[in-house]
Amino acid sequence: MRRLAEFCGVAVVIAMMSMTSAVAKGPTREFMPLPDTIELANVCPEFTIVADILVNREYGITFTDSNGDPIRTITQGSLVVRLTNPENDASIVRNISGPGELVFHSDGSSTQTARGVWFLFFFEGQLGQGMSGTGFVSHGRVVFVNNADGTATILSRTGIIEDVCATLG
């Protein structure tokens, strides 16, 4: 009887190992292209930010479930951007290479953890009713939720924050 129980236990473990390898797909690594220039209206209340991508060697490593749906994406590589206020020609260049992690949730929301240096921006009303947009370069860690309804909620922010609207204003 004991031998039968041991055999069944081993058989179940072997079956589970083969099922896991049959349904689990390896992560995919893909280049994350961006347009050469991006205009960001409604981030700063007084002007539009023009972002010129100077260097983009960023890749996303995406992990999926057995249905092929994304579970999380890790972003890494180098990304350098020039941010310009076209009203006064003030500009700054920042290496915003991260890295970061985006975790997808079944309700359509996602949680972003930005580590290192990032340029983060939220459009008018995205952070809550009546709030103006905001753009900042973060040197540290920012965690926020992209809600399924298109709004965002900043959960935590540590490190040094540079207010891009004030710097370029």
N, C-alpha and C positions, 0 to 999 in steps of 0.2 A: 504494500500500500504506500509506504514511504517513497519507494522508488518511482511509483507512478506519479505521486505528487511532485517529486523533483523533476521528472521528465516533463510533466505538464508545465511547470514553472519555467523551465528552460525553453520549451517550445513557444510559450507565450512571449518571452523576451525576444527570441529570434524572430517571431512573426512581427512584433512591434518594431524591431530594428529594420526589417525589410520594408514595412509599410512607411516608416518615416523617411527612408531613403527614396521610396517610390514617389511620395507626394511632395517632399521638400525640394525646392529648386534653389540653386545657388543664387546669390545676389548678382545684380547686373550693375555694371559700372558704365556710366554714360557721361559724355561731355555735356555741359550745361550752357548752351549758346545764349547770348544776349545780343540785342541790336547794338550797333556802334554808339548810338545816341538815344537817350530816353528823356522825354519831357515829363516832369512830375508837377502837374498843376494841383492845387488844393492841398499841398503839404505845408507850405509856408503861406500865411495869410496875405502877405504883401506882394509876393512874386512867385513865379514858376521856377523850379530848379531844373537845370539841364544837366544830365549826367552823361558824361562821355566815358565810355569803357576804354581804358588805356591798355590793360592787360587782362585777358580772361583765359585762365587755364584751370577752371574749376570743373570738378566732376562730382556727380552724385552717385552714390552706391545705394541701390534700392533693394530692400528685402521684401519678398512677397509671401503671401500665404499659399495654401494648396490650390486655391482658386485663381491664383495669379494677381490677386488684389494687393496693392502696396500696404505694407505694415509700417515701414519706416524708411527714411532716406537720410544718409549721412552725406554732408556736403564738405568737400575739402579741395585744396588746390589754391592757386593764387588769383586774386581779383583786385585790380587797381582801378580806381575811378577818379575822374575830375568832376567836381560838383561846381556849377556856375550859376550865379544870379545874373541873367541877361540884362536886367534893369541897370546895374551899376558895374557889370563885368568883373565883380569880385569872384574869385574861384579858389578852391582848395583841392589838393590831391591827397587821397587817402588809400592806403593798402587795407582793404576790407576783406581779407581772405578767410576770416572765421577761425576754425571750422564750426559746424553746427549739425543739429539733428532735428528732423521733422518726423513726428510720430502721428500716424493716421488713426482716427477713431471711427467706430462703426456708425456714429450718428452724423457723419459728414464733417465733423470738426477735426482739427489737428493741433498738436502742441509743438511749438518751435522752441528749441533751446539754442541760443546763439552764444558761442564762446569766442574769446579773442576779440578781434576788431571787426565790427559789422556796421554798415550804414542801414539803419532801420527807418522806415517811414510809414506813417499811417495817414490816410486821407481824411478830409473833413467829415466828421460824423462817424468815422469808423471805430473810434474809441469810446463812443457814447453819444447820446443825443446832444446836439448843440455844441460839441467840442470842436475846436478848429483842428486842422491837421497838425502833425508834428513830424519832424525829421531830426534824427540824431545819430552821431557816430558813437558807438558804445565800445569801450575798452574794458571788457570784463565779461559779465554773464547776464543775459536777458532771457527770461522765459515768458512766452505769451501763448495764448490760445487763439487760433483762427476759428471763430465760431461758424457754424453751418449757415447762418444768416448773413455772412459777409462782414460782421463786426469783429473786433479783436479785443482781447482782454489781456493786459500786461499783468502777469502773476508776480514776477519779481525782477529786480534790476539791481545789479551790484557793479562796482567799478567806477570808472570815470566816464561821464556822459558829456559829449560836445553837442550843444544845440546848434545845428547846422543853419537854421533860419537866422539866429542871432549872429553867427559867424559871417554869413554871406549878406546880411541885411545892411 
